[in-house]
Amino acid sequence: MRTHVSLIAALVFMALRPAQADDKLPENMLGTWCEPSQINTASSRIYFRPSRVGREHCNDFSDGITVFPEGFHDDAPLDDAPECHFDKIEQIDGDAYRVRMRCTKSEQGNTYPSTVKFEIVRELLFVTGIPEP
């Protein structure tokens, strides 16, 4: 009988949890990442740490992003580079996270939602778009 009560209590606790995941991006995903634009596509981007090539910052040919716990800034020198805020972060597996976010282009004021996968593979950050249902 106690087992059933414990199981019911655990199920009630899980049902009452907030809908948003408590997951956060790990520390190794935060900070500056450079983008080698020659190999990226519209739906998939690969980033590397500037320290991998002996620098502290990205250069003009490999602008990137700066990832914070609550979102990221596009460091491109464009006048209207997007700024993205995370709405929900969900760990998928190991160093892979599904991230729902809203991005805003400041001059236009347009906000657009999207879902992406952030994943670290061999010290590279892969950001891949996930189609919306």
N, CA, C and O atoms as a GROMACS GRO file, in nm:
protein
  532
    1MET      N    1   0.082  -0.119   0.000
    1MET     CA    2   0.000   0.000   0.000
    1MET      C    3   0.086   0.126   0.000
    1MET      O    4   0.057   0.222  -0.071
    2ARG      N    5   0.195   0.126   0.080
    2ARG     CA    6   0.283   0.242   0.086
    2ARG      C    7   0.347   0.271  -0.051
    2ARG      O    8   0.366   0.386  -0.088
    3THR      N    9   0.378   0.164  -0.124
    3THR     CA   10   0.437   0.181  -0.256
    3THR      C   11   0.341   0.255  -0.348
    3THR      O   12   0.383   0.342  -0.424
    4HIS      N   13   0.213   0.221  -0.341
    4HIS     CA   14   0.114   0.288  -0.425
    4HIS      C   15   0.100   0.435  -0.386
    4HIS      O   16   0.086   0.522  -0.473
    5VAL      N   17   0.103   0.464  -0.258
    5VAL     CA   18   0.092   0.602  -0.211
    5VAL      C   19   0.213   0.682  -0.257
    5VAL      O   20   0.199   0.796  -0.302
    6SER      N   21   0.332   0.624  -0.246
    6SER     CA   22   0.453   0.692  -0.291
    6SER      C   23   0.450   0.716  -0.442
    6SER      O   24   0.489   0.823  -0.488
    7LEU      N   25   0.403   0.619  -0.516
    7LEU     CA   26   0.394   0.632  -0.661
    7LEU      C   27   0.294   0.742  -0.699
    7LEU      O   28   0.321   0.824  -0.786
    8ILE      N   29   0.180   0.744  -0.632
    8ILE     CA   30   0.080   0.847  -0.659
    8ILE      C   31   0.134   0.985  -0.623
    8ILE      O   32   0.114   1.080  -0.699
    9ALA      N   33   0.203   0.997  -0.510
    9ALA     CA   34   0.263   1.125  -0.471
    9ALA      C   35   0.365   1.172  -0.574
    9ALA      O   36   0.369   1.290  -0.608
   10ALA      N   37   0.446   1.079  -0.624
   10ALA     CA   38   0.546   1.116  -0.725
   10ALA      C   39   0.478   1.162  -0.853
   10ALA      O   40   0.522   1.259  -0.915
   11LEU      N   41   0.372   1.094  -0.895
   11LEU     CA   42   0.300   1.133  -1.016
   11LEU      C   43   0.234   1.270  -1.000
   11LEU      O   44   0.234   1.350  -1.094
   12VAL      N   45   0.176   1.296  -0.884
   12VAL     CA   46   0.114   1.426  -0.858
   12VAL      C   47   0.220   1.536  -0.862
   12VAL      O   48   0.198   1.642  -0.920
   13PHE      N   49   0.336   1.511  -0.800
   13PHE     CA   50   0.445   1.609  -0.800
   13PHE      C   51   0.487   1.640  -0.943
   13PHE      O   52   0.505   1.757  -0.978
   14MET      N   53   0.504   1.536  -1.026
   14MET     CA   54   0.546   1.558  -1.164
   14MET      C   55   0.439   1.633  -1.244
   14MET      O   56   0.473   1.716  -1.328
   15ALA      N   57   0.313   1.606  -1.218
   15ALA     CA   58   0.205   1.674  -1.289
   15ALA      C   59   0.197   1.821  -1.252
   15ALA      O   60   0.156   1.903  -1.334
   16LEU      N   61   0.234   1.855  -1.130
   16LEU     CA   62   0.227   1.993  -1.084
   16LEU      C   63   0.350   2.075  -1.120
   16LEU      O   64   0.351   2.196  -1.098
   17ARG      N   65   0.453   2.011  -1.175
   17ARG     CA   66   0.572   2.086  -1.217
   17ARG      C   67   0.534   2.185  -1.325
   17ARG      O   68   0.441   2.161  -1.401
   18PRO      N   69   0.604   2.298  -1.333
   18PRO     CA   70   0.575   2.393  -1.440
   18PRO      C   71   0.598   2.330  -1.577
   18PRO      O   72   0.680   2.239  -1.592
   19ALA      N   73   0.526   2.380  -1.676
   19ALA     CA   74   0.538   2.327  -1.811
   19ALA      C   75   0.675   2.352  -1.869
   19ALA      O   76   0.724   2.272  -1.948
   20GLN      N   77   0.739   2.462  -1.830
   20GLN     CA   78   0.871   2.494  -1.883
   20GLN      C   79   0.976   2.402  -1.821
   20GLN      O   80   0.972   2.372  -1.702
   21ALA      N   81   1.068   2.358  -1.903
   21ALA     CA   82   1.176   2.274  -1.854
   21ALA      C   83   1.270   2.358  -1.769
   21ALA      O   84   1.289   2.477  -1.793
   22ASP      N   85   1.328   2.294  -1.670
   22ASP     CA   86   1.424   2.363  -1.584
   22ASP      C   87   1.564   2.356  -1.639
   22ASP      O   88   1.658   2.410  -1.579
   23ASP      N   89   1.581   2.290  -1.753
   23ASP     CA   90   1.714   2.273  -1.809
   23ASP      C   91   1.773   2.408  -1.849
   23ASP      O   92   1.702   2.500  -1.889
   24LYS      N   93   1.902   2.416  -1.838
   24LYS     CA   94   1.978   2.534  -1.879
   24LYS      C   95   2.089   2.485  -1.971
   24LYS      O   96   2.130   2.369  -1.965
   25LEU      N   97   2.137   2.575  -2.055
   25LEU     CA   98   2.253   2.538  -2.135
   25LEU      C   99   2.372   2.526  -2.041
   25LEU      O  100   2.385   2.606  -1.948
   26PRO      N  101   2.459   2.429  -2.063
   26PRO     CA  102   2.576   2.413  -1.975
   26PRO      C  103   2.677   2.525  -1.998
   26PRO      O  104   2.677   2.591  -2.102
   27GLU      N  105   2.762   2.545  -1.901
   27GLU     CA  106   2.866   2.649  -1.907
   27GLU      C  107   2.950   2.640  -2.034
   27GLU      O  108   2.988   2.743  -2.090
   28ASN      N  109   2.980   2.518  -2.080
   28ASN     CA  110   3.066   2.505  -2.198
   28ASN      C  111   2.999   2.551  -2.327
   28ASN      O  112   3.066   2.560  -2.430
   29MET      N  113   2.868   2.582  -2.324
   29MET     CA  114   2.800   2.637  -2.442
   29MET      C  115   2.794   2.789  -2.438
   29MET      O  116   2.766   2.853  -2.540
   30LEU      N  117   2.818   2.847  -2.323
   30LEU     CA  118   2.808   2.992  -2.309
   30LEU      C  119   2.935   3.061  -2.358
   30LEU      O  120   3.043   3.001  -2.357
   31GLY      N  121   2.922   3.186  -2.400
   31GLY     CA  122   3.037   3.264  -2.442
   31GLY      C  123   3.039   3.288  -2.592
   31GLY      O  124   2.938   3.274  -2.660
   32THR      N  125   3.155   3.325  -2.641
   32THR     CA  126   3.173   3.363  -2.781
   32THR      C  127   3.203   3.241  -2.868
   32THR      O  128   3.287   3.157  -2.835
   33TRP      N  129   3.133   3.234  -2.982
   33TRP     CA  130   3.153   3.131  -3.082
   33TRP      C  131   3.167   3.198  -3.218
   33TRP      O  132   3.089   3.288  -3.250
   34CYS      N  133   3.265   3.157  -3.297
   34CYS     CA  134   3.289   3.215  -3.429
   34CYS      C  135   3.227   3.126  -3.536
   34CYS      O  136   3.214   3.005  -3.519
   35GLU      N  137   3.189   3.189  -3.646
   35GLU     CA  138   3.119   3.119  -3.753
   35GLU      C  139   3.201   3.119  -3.882
   35GLU      O  140   3.224   3.225  -3.940
   36PRO      N  141   3.244   3.002  -3.927
   36PRO     CA  142   3.308   2.995  -4.059
   36PRO      C  143   3.199   2.991  -4.166
   36PRO      O  144   3.153   2.883  -4.203
   37SER      N  145   3.158   3.105  -4.216
   37SER     CA  146   3.040   3.118  -4.300
   37SER      C  147   3.044   3.035  -4.429
   37SER      O  148   2.938   3.008  -4.487
   38GLN      N  149   3.159   2.994  -4.474
   38GLN     CA  150   3.167   2.918  -4.599
   38GLN      C  151   3.099   2.783  -4.591
   38GLN      O  152   3.062   2.728  -4.695
   39ILE      N  153   3.082   2.726  -4.473
   39ILE     CA  154   3.029   2.590  -4.464
   39ILE      C  155   2.889   2.582  -4.405
   39ILE      O  156   2.836   2.472  -4.388
   40ASN      N  157   2.827   2.695  -4.374
   40ASN     CA  158   2.695   2.694  -4.312
   40ASN      C  159   2.584   2.702  -4.414
   40ASN      O  160   2.602   2.748  -4.526
   41THR      N  161   2.465   2.655  -4.371
   41THR     CA  162   2.347   2.662  -4.455
   41THR      C  163   2.243   2.748  -4.385
   41THR      O  164   2.266   2.796  -4.274
   42ALA      N  165   2.128   2.767  -4.448
   42ALA     CA  166   2.023   2.849  -4.386
   42ALA      C  167   1.967   2.785  -4.260
   42ALA      O  168   1.925   2.857  -4.169
   43SER      N  169   1.965   2.653  -4.252
   43SER     CA  170   1.905   2.587  -4.136
   43SER      C  171   2.006   2.525  -4.040
   43SER      O  172   1.967   2.475  -3.934
   44SER      N  173   2.133   2.528  -4.072
   44SER     CA  174   2.234   2.468  -3.986
   44SER      C  175   2.361   2.552  -3.983
   44SER      O  176   2.413   2.592  -4.087
   45ARG      N  177   2.408   2.579  -3.863
   45ARG     CA  178   2.529   2.660  -3.844
   45ARG      C  179   2.627   2.584  -3.755
   45ARG      O  180   2.587   2.514  -3.662
   46ILE      N  181   2.754   2.599  -3.785
   46ILE     CA  182   2.860   2.540  -3.704
   46ILE      C  183   2.947   2.654  -3.653
   46ILE      O  184   2.982   2.744  -3.729
   47TYR      N  185   2.980   2.650  -3.525
   47TYR     CA  186   3.062   2.754  -3.462
   47TYR      C  187   3.182   2.692  -3.392
   47TYR      O  188   3.177   2.577  -3.348
   48PHE      N  189   3.290   2.768  -3.384
   48PHE     CA  190   3.410   2.724  -3.312
   48PHE      C  191   3.452   2.834  -3.215
   48PHE      O  192   3.414   2.950  -3.231
   49ARG      N  193   3.528   2.796  -3.114
   49ARG     CA  194   3.580   2.893  -3.017
   49ARG      C  195   3.696   2.968  -3.080
   49ARG      O  196   3.779   2.907  -3.148
   50PRO      N  197   3.705   3.100  -3.060
   50PRO     CA  198   3.818   3.175  -3.117
   50PRO      C  199   3.952   3.126  -3.062
   50PRO      O  200   4.054   3.138  -3.129
   51SER      N  201   3.953   3.071  -2.941
   51SER     CA  202   4.078   3.021  -2.883
   51SER      C  203   4.135   2.903  -2.962
   51SER      O  204   4.254   2.874  -2.952
   52ARG      N  205   4.052   2.834  -3.039
   52ARG     CA  206   4.099   2.722  -3.120
   52ARG      C  207   4.195   2.767  -3.230
   52ARG      O  208   4.275   2.688  -3.280
   53VAL      N  209   4.186   2.895  -3.266
   53VAL     CA  210   4.275   2.949  -3.369
   53VAL      C  211   4.365   3.058  -3.312
   53VAL      O  212   4.418   3.141  -3.386
   54GLY      N  213   4.383   3.057  -3.179
   54GLY     CA  214   4.478   3.147  -3.114
   54GLY      C  215   4.431   3.291  -3.098
   54GLY      O  216   4.513   3.382  -3.091
   55ARG      N  217   4.299   3.313  -3.092
   55ARG     CA  218   4.248   3.449  -3.074
   55ARG      C  219   4.153   3.455  -2.955
   55ARG      O  220   4.108   3.353  -2.904
   56GLU      N  221   4.124   3.578  -2.911
   56GLU     CA  222   4.026   3.599  -2.806
   56GLU      C  223   3.889   3.633  -2.863
   56GLU      O  224   3.788   3.610  -2.796
   57HIS      N  225   3.884   3.686  -2.985
   57HIS     CA  226   3.760   3.729  -3.048
   57HIS      C  227   3.755   3.677  -3.190
   57HIS      O  228   3.856   3.634  -3.246
   58CYS      N  229   3.637   3.679  -3.249
   58CYS     CA  230   3.622   3.640  -3.390
   58CYS      C  231   3.673   3.754  -3.478
   58CYS      O  232   3.670   3.870  -3.438
   59ASN      N  233   3.720   3.719  -3.597
   59ASN     CA  234   3.762   3.824  -3.689
   59ASN      C  235   3.648   3.858  -3.785
   59ASN      O  236   3.542   3.797  -3.778
   60ASP      N  237   3.670   3.952  -3.874
   60ASP     CA  238   3.566   3.996  -3.966
   60ASP      C  239   3.517   3.885  -4.059
   60ASP      O  240   3.404   3.891  -4.107
   61PHE      N  241   3.601   3.786  -4.084
   61PHE     CA  242   3.562   3.679  -4.175
   61PHE      C  243   3.495   3.564  -4.103
   61PHE      O  244   3.444   3.472  -4.167
   62SER      N  245   3.493   3.567  -3.971
   62SER     CA  246   3.429   3.459  -3.895
   62SER      C  247   3.348   3.517  -3.779
   62SER      O  248   3.363   3.475  -3.665
   63ASP      N  249   3.263   3.616  -3.810
   63ASP     CA  250   3.175   3.670  -3.706
   63ASP      C  251   3.092   3.556  -3.649
   63ASP      O  252   3.071   3.455  -3.716
   64GLY      N  253   3.046   3.573  -3.528
   64GLY     CA  254   2.973   3.463  -3.466
   64GLY      C  255   2.861   3.510  -3.378
   64GLY      O  256   2.792   3.608  -3.407
   65ILE      N  257   2.844   3.438  -3.268
   65ILE     CA  258   2.741   3.468  -3.171
   65ILE      C  259   2.801   3.467  -3.032
   65ILE      O  260   2.906   3.406  -3.008
   66THR      N  261   2.734   3.535  -2.940
   66THR     CA  262   2.768   3.528  -2.799
   66THR      C  263   2.647   3.470  -2.728
   66THR      O  264   2.538   3.528  -2.732
   67VAL      N  265   2.666   3.355  -2.664
   67VAL     CA  266   2.557   3.283  -2.599
   67VAL      C  267   2.558   3.316  -2.449
   67VAL      O  268   2.661   3.306  -2.382
   68PHE      N  269   2.441   3.354  -2.399
   68PHE     CA  270   2.418   3.383  -2.257
   68PHE      C  271   2.318   3.281  -2.204
   68PHE      O  272   2.255   3.212  -2.283
   69PRO      N  273   2.301   3.270  -2.073
   69PRO     CA  274   2.201   3.175  -2.021
   69PRO      C  275   2.059   3.202  -2.071
   69PRO      O  276   1.978   3.109  -2.082
   70GLU      N  277   2.028   3.329  -2.100
   70GLU     CA  278   1.891   3.363  -2.139
   70GLU      C  279   1.872   3.386  -2.290
   70GLU      O  280   1.759   3.413  -2.333
   71GLY      N  281   1.978   3.376  -2.369
   71GLY     CA  282   1.964   3.396  -2.513
   71GLY      C  283   2.098   3.415  -2.580
   71GLY      O  284   2.202   3.381  -2.522
   72PHE      N  285   2.097   3.469  -2.702
   72PHE     CA  286   2.224   3.498  -2.768
   72PHE      C  287   2.212   3.620  -2.857
   72PHE      O  288   2.103   3.655  -2.903
   73HIS      N  289   2.326   3.683  -2.881
   73HIS     CA  290   2.336   3.798  -2.970
   73HIS      C  291   2.413   3.754  -3.093
   73HIS      O  292   2.513   3.684  -3.083
   74ASP      N  293   2.366   3.795  -3.208
   74ASP     CA  294   2.439   3.773  -3.332
   74ASP      C  295   2.544   3.884  -3.339
   74ASP      O  296   2.509   4.002  -3.338
   75ASP      N  297   2.670   3.848  -3.345
   75ASP     CA  298   2.778   3.946  -3.343
   75ASP      C  299   2.816   3.997  -3.482
   75ASP      O  300   2.918   4.065  -3.497
   76ALA      N  301   2.735   3.966  -3.582
   76ALA     CA  302   2.763   4.014  -3.718
   76ALA      C  303   2.758   4.166  -3.721
   76ALA      O  304   2.680   4.227  -3.647
   77PRO      N  305   2.840   4.229  -3.805
   77PRO     CA  306   2.843   4.375  -3.810
   77PRO      C  307   2.725   4.435  -3.885
   77PRO      O  308   2.730   4.552  -3.926
   78LEU      N  309   2.619   4.360  -3.904
   78LEU     CA  310   2.501   4.410  -3.974
   78LEU      C  311   2.429   4.513  -3.887
   78LEU      O  312   2.435   4.507  -3.764
   79ASP      N  313   2.363   4.606  -3.952
   79ASP     CA  314   2.288   4.707  -3.878
   79ASP      C  315   2.170   4.647  -3.802
   79ASP      O  316   2.131   4.700  -3.698
   80ASP      N  317   2.114   4.540  -3.852
   80ASP     CA  318   1.996   4.482  -3.791
   80ASP      C  319   2.016   4.334  -3.757
   80ASP      O  320   1.933   4.250  -3.792
   81ALA      N  321   2.125   4.303  -3.690
   81ALA     CA  322   2.153   4.165  -3.650
   81ALA      C  323   2.051   4.123  -3.544
   81ALA      O  324   2.018   4.201  -3.455
   82PRO      N  325   2.000   4.000  -3.552
   82PRO     CA  326   1.898   3.958  -3.457
   82PRO      C  327   1.952   3.934  -3.316
   82PRO      O  328   2.070   3.904  -3.297
   83GLU      N  329   1.862   3.950  -3.221
   83GLU     CA  330   1.889   3.917  -3.081
   83GLU      C  331   1.783   3.814  -3.043
   83GLU      O  332   1.664   3.836  -3.067
   84CYS      N  333   1.824   3.702  -2.984
   84CYS     CA  334   1.732   3.593  -2.955
   84CYS      C  335   1.724   3.567  -2.805
   84CYS      O  336   1.825   3.568  -2.735
   85HIS      N  337   1.601   3.544  -2.757
   85HIS     CA  338   1.576   3.515  -2.616
   85HIS      C  339   1.517   3.375  -2.604
   85HIS      O  340   1.423   3.340  -2.676
   86PHE      N  341   1.573   3.295  -2.513
   86PHE     CA  342   1.526   3.159  -2.495
   86PHE      C  343   1.395   3.157  -2.416
   86PHE      O  344   1.384   3.223  -2.313
   87ASP      N  345   1.297   3.081  -2.465
   87ASP     CA  346   1.171   3.063  -2.394
   87ASP      C  347   1.171   2.932  -2.317
   87ASP      O  348   1.118   2.923  -2.206
   88LYS      N  349   1.232   2.829  -2.376
   88LYS     CA  350   1.233   2.697  -2.313
   88LYS      C  351   1.358   2.623  -2.358
   88LYS      O  352   1.392   2.622  -2.476
   89ILE      N  353   1.425   2.560  -2.263
   89ILE     CA  354   1.544   2.480  -2.292
   89ILE      C  355   1.519   2.341  -2.238
   89ILE      O  356   1.482   2.323  -2.122
   90GLU      N  357   1.540   2.242  -2.323
   90GLU     CA  358   1.513   2.104  -2.286
   90GLU      C  359   1.631   2.017  -2.328
   90GLU      O  360   1.664   2.010  -2.447
   91GLN      N  361   1.694   1.951  -2.233
   91GLN     CA  362   1.806   1.863  -2.267
   91GLN      C  363   1.752   1.741  -2.339
   91GLN      O  364   1.660   1.673  -2.291
   92ILE      N  365   1.811   1.713  -2.456
   92ILE     CA  366   1.769   1.598  -2.536
   92ILE      C  367   1.854   1.478  -2.500
   92ILE      O  368   1.803   1.370  -2.470
   93ASP      N  369   1.987   1.499  -2.505
   93ASP     CA  370   2.080   1.389  -2.480
   93ASP      C  371   2.220   1.447  -2.464
   93ASP      O  372   2.262   1.528  -2.546
   94GLY      N  373   2.292   1.409  -2.362
   94GLY     CA  374   2.430   1.453  -2.343
   94GLY      C  375   2.447   1.602  -2.360
   94GLY      O  376   2.396   1.680  -2.279
   95ASP      N  377   2.519   1.644  -2.463
   95ASP     CA  378   2.541   1.786  -2.491
   95ASP      C  379   2.448   1.837  -2.601
   95ASP      O  380   2.488   1.923  -2.679
   96ALA      N  381   2.327   1.788  -2.608
   96ALA     CA  382   2.229   1.833  -2.707
   96ALA      C  383   2.105   1.887  -2.635
   96ALA      O  384   2.053   1.824  -2.543
   97TYR      N  385   2.060   2.006  -2.679
   97TYR     CA  386   1.947   2.075  -2.617
   97TYR      C  387   1.851   2.125  -2.723
   97TYR      O  388   1.894   2.182  -2.824
   98ARG      N  389   1.721   2.106  -2.701
   98ARG     CA  390   1.618   2.166  -2.786
   98ARG      C  391   1.585   2.300  -2.722
   98ARG      O  392   1.553   2.308  -2.604
   99VAL      N  393   1.593   2.407  -2.802
   99VAL     CA  394   1.573   2.542  -2.751
   99VAL      C  395   1.462   2.610  -2.830
   99VAL      O  396   1.471   2.625  -2.952
  100ARG      N  397   1.359   2.652  -2.759
  100ARG     CA  398   1.256   2.736  -2.820
  100ARG      C  399   1.292   2.879  -2.789
  100ARG      O  400   1.324   2.913  -2.675
  101MET      N  401   1.287   2.964  -2.891
  101MET     CA  402   1.332   3.102  -2.871
  101MET      C  403   1.252   3.198  -2.957
  101MET      O  404   1.182   3.159  -3.050
  102ARG      N  405   1.266   3.326  -2.923
  102ARG     CA  406   1.208   3.436  -3.000
  102ARG      C  407   1.323   3.526  -3.040
  102ARG      O  408   1.402   3.568  -2.956
  103CYS      N  409   1.332   3.556  -3.166
  103CYS     CA  410   1.437   3.645  -3.215
  103CYS      C  411   1.374   3.775  -3.263
  103CYS      O  412   1.265   3.775  -3.321
  104THR      N  413   1.443   3.885  -3.238
  104THR     CA  414   1.394   4.017  -3.276
  104THR      C  415   1.499   4.089  -3.357
  104THR      O  416   1.617   4.090  -3.323
  105LYS      N  417   1.455   4.148  -3.465
  105LYS     CA  418   1.541   4.239  -3.541
  105LYS      C  419   1.504   4.379  -3.495
  105LYS      O  420   1.392   4.424  -3.517
  106SER      N  421   1.598   4.448  -3.432
  106SER     CA  422   1.569   4.572  -3.362
  106SER      C  423   1.506   4.680  -3.448
  106SER      O  424   1.409   4.743  -3.406
  107GLU      N  425   1.557   4.704  -3.567
  107GLU     CA  426   1.506   4.813  -3.649
  107GLU      C  427   1.365   4.785  -3.699
  107GLU      O  428   1.282   4.876  -3.708
  108GLN      N  429   1.337   4.660  -3.731
  108GLN     CA  430   1.206   4.625  -3.783
  108GLN      C  431   1.105   4.600  -3.672
  108GLN      O  432   0.985   4.616  -3.691
  109GLY      N  433   1.155   4.560  -3.555
  109GLY     CA  434   1.066   4.529  -3.444
  109GLY      C  435   0.993   4.397  -3.461
  109GLY      O  436   0.906   4.364  -3.380
  110ASN      N  437   1.025   4.321  -3.565
  110ASN     CA  438   0.960   4.192  -3.589
  110ASN      C  439   1.019   4.087  -3.496
  110ASN      O  440   1.141   4.077  -3.481
  111THR      N  441   0.931   4.009  -3.435
  111THR     CA  442   0.974   3.898  -3.352
  111THR      C  443   0.929   3.771  -3.420
  111THR      O  444   0.814   3.761  -3.464
  112TYR      N  445   1.018   3.674  -3.430
  112TYR     CA  446   0.980   3.548  -3.492
  112TYR      C  447   1.026   3.433  -3.403
  112TYR      O  448   1.141   3.430  -3.359
  113PRO      N  449   0.935   3.338  -3.376
  113PRO     CA  450   0.969   3.223  -3.293
  113PRO      C  451   1.039   3.117  -3.376
  113PRO      O  452   1.018   3.109  -3.498
  114SER      N  453   1.121   3.038  -3.312
  114SER     CA  454   1.181   2.924  -3.380
  114SER      C  455   1.227   2.823  -3.275
  114SER      O  456   1.239   2.855  -3.157
  115THR      N  457   1.253   2.704  -3.321
  115THR     CA  458   1.305   2.599  -3.235
  115THR      C  459   1.432   2.547  -3.302
  115THR      O  460   1.433   2.517  -3.421
  116VAL      N  461   1.538   2.538  -3.224
  116VAL     CA  462   1.667   2.490  -3.275
  116VAL      C  463   1.725   2.387  -3.180
  116VAL      O  464   1.683   2.374  -3.065
  117LYS      N  465   1.822   2.316  -3.230
  117LYS     CA  466   1.897   2.222  -3.146
  117LYS      C  467   2.037   2.278  -3.130
  117LYS      O  468   2.106   2.304  -3.229
  118PHE      N  469   2.080   2.297  -3.007
  118PHE     CA  470   2.217   2.335  -2.975
  118PHE      C  471   2.288   2.206  -2.934
  118PHE      O  472   2.240   2.134  -2.847
  119GLU      N  473   2.401   2.178  -2.997
  119GLU     CA  474   2.473   2.054  -2.965
  119GLU      C  475   2.623   2.076  -2.979
  119GLU      O  476   2.669   2.136  -3.077
  120ILE      N  477   2.698   2.027  -2.883
  120ILE     CA  478   2.844   2.033  -2.892
  120ILE      C  479   2.895   1.896  -2.934
  120ILE      O  480   2.866   1.794  -2.872
  121VAL      N  481   2.972   1.898  -3.044
  121VAL     CA  482   3.036   1.776  -3.095
  121VAL      C  483   3.182   1.810  -3.120
  121VAL      O  484   3.213   1.897  -3.201
  122ARG      N  485   3.270   1.740  -3.051
  122ARG     CA  486   3.414   1.761  -3.067
  122ARG      C  487   3.453   1.909  -3.060
  122ARG      O  488   3.525   1.960  -3.146
  123GLU      N  489   3.405   1.975  -2.957
  123GLU     CA  490   3.437   2.115  -2.928
  123GLU      C  491   3.383   2.214  -3.030
  123GLU      O  492   3.425   2.330  -3.032
  124LEU      N  493   3.290   2.171  -3.114
  124LEU     CA  494   3.222   2.260  -3.208
  124LEU      C  495   3.076   2.271  -3.165
  124LEU      O  496   3.017   2.175  -3.116
  125LEU      N  497   3.018   2.390  -3.183
  125LEU     CA  498   2.878   2.411  -3.151
  125LEU      C  499   2.797   2.404  -3.280
  125LEU      O  500   2.819   2.482  -3.372
  126PHE      N  501   2.702   2.311  -3.286
  126PHE     CA  502   2.611   2.298  -3.398
  126PHE      C  503   2.477   2.356  -3.357
  126PHE      O  504   2.422   2.318  -3.253
  127VAL      N  505   2.423   2.448  -3.437
  127VAL     CA  506   2.291   2.504  -3.414
  127VAL      C  507   2.209   2.472  -3.538
  127VAL      O  508   2.234   2.524  -3.647
  128THR      N  509   2.110   2.385  -3.519
  128THR     CA  510   2.032   2.333  -3.631
  128THR      C  511   1.886   2.364  -3.611
  128THR      O  512   1.831   2.339  -3.504
  129GLY      N  513   1.822   2.417  -3.713
  129GLY     CA  514   1.679   2.447  -3.706
  129GLY      C  515   1.597   2.320  -3.700
  129GLY      O  516   1.627   2.221  -3.766
  130ILE      N  517   1.491   2.324  -3.618
  130ILE     CA  518   1.397   2.213  -3.607
  130ILE      C  519   1.264   2.262  -3.664
  130ILE      O  520   1.212   2.362  -3.615
  131PRO      N  521   1.210   2.196  -3.764
  131PRO     CA  522   1.084   2.242  -3.825
  131PRO      C  523   0.972   2.247  -3.720
  131PRO      O  524   0.960   2.160  -3.634
  132GLU      N  525   0.891   2.352  -3.730
  132GLU     CA  526   0.776   2.367  -3.640
  132GLU      C  527   0.664   2.273  -3.688
  132GLU      O  528   0.645   2.256  -3.808
  133PRO      N  529   0.591   2.213  -3.594
  133PRO     CA  530   0.482   2.120  -3.633
  133PRO      C  531   0.368   2.193  -3.700
  133PRO      O  532   0.270   2.131  -3.739
   0.00000   0.00000   0.00000
